[in-house]
């Protein structure tokens, strides 16, 4: 059991209805706070880290999972469609945001070049602050941000990229970063983010998910015309990412979580309604492993 508290930040790849990598990792810590939220963008993630900065101590562990650079977060203290405070509608270019922002506002204030600039600056600030505290910290992301979404599987994450094509670019083409091809003035960020902190970055979880494509969860309820893939990594894919990428970086021994995986799979059937299953999962405690800490919302 590790001393100190585990803090995790990110989007729905960090906190979802089913168990994520953050829940697996929490088994090794005496206390745990998950500050992830579905639809969360990098501006919101930055502010969540800042809000908790005074609480983070040198013996704590902080994992930040950066989201898509195209997401647009904003704060409004008044309720908006049942939500108040931070609004997380995901990609600024998706249809949900078109019902809130006019095309002119999006065109003027939400260009891709500006959005990626905000993300890069947020990453630099958080890295410097965590390094100053002296805690154990790691960064990861949905996909490598330097690819601007081209390394994401567009069949499952079509709202996270502006690339108009199916599938994702092959591995042999990932040696060239779209960010620097498209915006060469941003190439200086590479040294201060990825080179300087090379030992802090964990290979993106979505890459592991794509490499284990058959482990995605598929649903087809009676009202679904055809089977569809749940776009979030399944608990099985999360576990594989922890075992292959995250645990070795933190020098954490692997645990036998077959009991957890078997329990999850036994409760899920392909013909289930996804929303009903996720509602059940979020409300049902599962005593799967001894000493498993309760899920904490972090809000």
Beta strands, then each sheet from edge to edge (+ up, - down):
strand 1: 2-9
strand 2: 29-34
strand 3: 61-66
strand 4: 71-80
strand 5: 83-91
strand 6: 136-141
strand 7: 218-219
strand 8: 228-229
sheet 1: 2+ 1+ 3+ 6+
sheet 2: 4+ 5-
sheet 3: 7+ 8-
end
